[in-house]
């Protein structure tokens, strides 16, 4: 594989790394918690929508963690195979 291919891969994974860093910032949830505790904040139908969005966010976060683990497992397996060869 050429250095150009490695540089492209490096840049892409660096981008993913930055996204993971920003995902770790949960300061906006403090505002969310303040909002939802305000009297009369939402209707039952709107609450159903919010629950659906939270379900989606949970699945996306779990999938992101699984993908990250698979990426690392694959990279380690390739590195170990090349050392053993």
VENMOVEN-V682274 format. One record per pair of residues at least 4 apart in sequence whose ideal C-beta (glycine too) atoms are under 8 Angstrom apart, sorted by the first residue. I is the first residue (numbers start at 0). J is the second residue. If there is no record, write none. Layout:
i: {I & I}
j: {J & J}
//
This chain:
i: {0 & 0 & 1 & 2 & 3 & 4 & 5 & 6 & 7 & 8 & 9 & 10 & 11 & 12 & 12 & 13 & 14 & 15 & 15 & 16 & 17 & 18 & 19 & 19 & 19 & 20 & 22 & 22 & 25 & 27 & 28 & 29 & 30 & 31 & 32 & 33 & 34 & 35 & 35 & 36 & 41 & 41 & 41 & 42 & 43 & 44 & 45 & 46 & 47 & 48 & 49 & 50 & 51 & 52 & 53 & 54 & 55 & 56 & 57 & 58 & 59 & 60 & 61 & 62 & 63 & 64 & 65 & 66 & 67 & 68 & 69 & 70 & 71 & 72 & 73 & 74 & 75 & 76 & 77 & 78 & 79 & 80}
j: {4 & 5 & 5 & 6 & 7 & 8 & 9 & 10 & 11 & 12 & 13 & 14 & 15 & 16 & 70 & 17 & 18 & 19 & 67 & 20 & 21 & 22 & 23 & 63 & 67 & 24 & 60 & 63 & 29 & 31 & 32 & 33 & 34 & 35 & 36 & 37 & 40 & 40 & 41 & 40 & 45 & 46 & 49 & 46 & 47 & 48 & 49 & 50 & 51 & 52 & 53 & 54 & 55 & 56 & 57 & 58 & 59 & 60 & 61 & 62 & 63 & 64 & 65 & 66 & 67 & 68 & 69 & 70 & 71 & 72 & 73 & 74 & 75 & 76 & 77 & 78 & 79 & 80 & 81 & 82 & 83 & 84}
//
